[in-house]
């Protein structure tokens, strides 16, 4: 008799916790509207060139307004325009020599093109 009573209590507990009628959940309103299309992904936020520059080793050779080993960023900004961003980003990645003297600029192959472009755009924003 105890087994039957325990079985009935378990069955009633299961029914009370959601094992009952699901017809209310299954009834959903019908709509003739077109299903919503997912929104286009938002464009990625622009990289922070200043933060990337500060996190790199660039400040070892460059300063904002004074020549150190390499040219001052303000001088670079005077010499180049926004049209040169791609070329200068490649120069950051591959390095080079001869433009500002014979001291070579070390390449930074671990910097992505996108990051290098953000850094260059920040430097070019230093025009006086």
C-alpha positions as CSV (number, residue, x, y, z in Angstrom):
1,X,0.0,0.0,0.0
2,X,2.9,2.4,0.8
3,X,4.4,1.8,-2.7
4,X,1.1,2.8,-4.3
5,X,0.8,5.9,-2.1
6,X,4.4,7.0,-2.8
7,X,3.8,6.4,-6.6
8,X,0.7,8.6,-6.5
9,X,2.4,11.3,-4.6
10,X,5.3,11.3,-7.1
11,X,2.9,11.4,-10.0
12,X,0.9,14.3,-8.6
13,X,4.1,16.2,-7.8
14,X,5.3,15.8,-11.4
15,X,1.9,16.9,-12.7
16,X,1.9,20.0,-10.4
17,X,5.4,21.0,-11.6
18,X,4.4,21.2,-15.3
19,X,3.4,17.8,-16.4
20,X,-0.1,18.9,-17.0
21,X,-1.9,20.5,-20.0
22,X,0.4,22.2,-22.5
23,X,-2.3,23.3,-24.8
24,X,-2.0,27.0,-23.7
25,X,1.7,27.0,-24.5
26,X,1.3,25.4,-27.9
27,X,-1.3,28.0,-29.0
28,X,0.6,30.8,-30.6
29,X,-0.9,33.7,-32.5
30,X,-0.8,33.4,-36.3
31,X,0.7,36.2,-38.3
32,X,0.8,36.8,-42.0
33,X,3.7,39.3,-41.5
34,X,7.0,38.5,-43.1
35,X,9.5,37.1,-40.7
36,X,12.0,39.7,-39.6
37,X,15.3,39.7,-41.4
38,X,18.3,39.9,-39.1
39,X,19.8,43.3,-38.9
40,X,23.1,43.8,-40.7
41,X,26.1,43.6,-38.3
42,X,27.2,46.9,-37.0
43,X,30.5,48.1,-38.4
44,X,33.5,47.3,-36.2
45,X,34.5,50.3,-34.1
46,X,37.6,52.2,-35.4
47,X,40.8,51.1,-33.8
48,X,42.4,53.5,-31.4
49,X,45.7,54.5,-33.1
50,X,47.0,56.3,-30.0
51,X,46.4,53.3,-27.7
52,X,48.0,51.0,-30.3
53,X,51.0,53.3,-30.6
54,X,51.5,53.6,-26.8
55,X,51.3,49.8,-26.4
56,X,54.0,49.2,-29.1
57,X,57.7,49.8,-29.0
58,X,57.4,52.9,-31.3
59,X,58.2,55.3,-28.5
60,X,61.7,53.8,-28.2
61,X,62.6,55.7,-31.4
62,X,59.9,58.4,-31.9
63,X,58.5,61.3,-30.0
64,X,55.6,63.5,-30.9
65,X,57.5,66.8,-31.4
66,X,61.2,66.0,-31.2
67,X,63.5,63.8,-33.2
68,X,64.9,61.0,-31.2
69,X,66.4,58.1,-33.2
70,X,63.6,58.4,-35.8
71,X,61.7,61.5,-36.9
72,X,59.2,63.2,-34.7
73,X,55.6,62.2,-35.5
74,X,54.8,65.9,-36.1
75,X,57.4,65.9,-38.9
76,X,56.0,62.7,-40.4
77,X,52.5,64.3,-40.3
78,X,53.8,67.4,-42.2
79,X,55.5,65.3,-44.9
80,X,52.7,62.9,-45.7
81,X,48.9,63.1,-46.3
82,X,46.0,60.8,-45.8
83,X,46.6,59.4,-49.2
84,X,49.8,57.8,-47.9
85,X,48.2,55.8,-45.1
86,X,48.4,52.5,-47.0
87,X,52.1,53.1,-47.9
88,X,53.1,54.1,-44.4
89,X,51.2,51.2,-42.8
90,X,53.2,48.9,-45.0
91,X,56.4,50.7,-44.0
92,X,55.5,50.2,-40.3
93,X,55.1,46.4,-40.9
94,X,58.1,45.9,-43.2
95,X,60.5,48.6,-41.9
96,X,62.8,50.6,-44.1
97,X,65.7,53.0,-44.5
98,X,66.7,56.1,-46.4
99,X,63.7,58.4,-46.2
100,X,64.7,60.0,-42.9
101,X,68.4,59.2,-43.0
102,X,70.5,56.0,-42.9
103,X,69.3,54.7,-39.6
104,X,66.9,51.8,-40.4
105,X,63.4,51.5,-39.0
106,X,62.9,48.0,-37.8
107,X,59.9,46.1,-39.2
108,X,57.0,45.1,-37.1
109,X,55.6,42.0,-38.8
110,X,53.5,41.2,-35.8
111,X,51.4,44.4,-36.3
112,X,48.3,43.8,-38.5
113,X,47.6,46.0,-41.4
114,X,44.5,47.4,-39.8
115,X,46.4,48.3,-36.6
116,X,49.2,49.8,-38.6
117,X,46.7,52.0,-40.5
118,X,45.1,53.1,-37.3
119,X,48.5,54.1,-35.9
120,X,49.4,56.0,-39.1
121,X,46.1,57.8,-39.1
122,X,46.8,58.9,-35.5
123,X,50.3,60.1,-36.4
124,X,49.0,62.0,-39.4
125,X,46.4,63.7,-37.1
126,X,49.4,65.5,-35.4
127,X,49.7,68.0,-38.2
128,X,50.4,71.5,-36.9
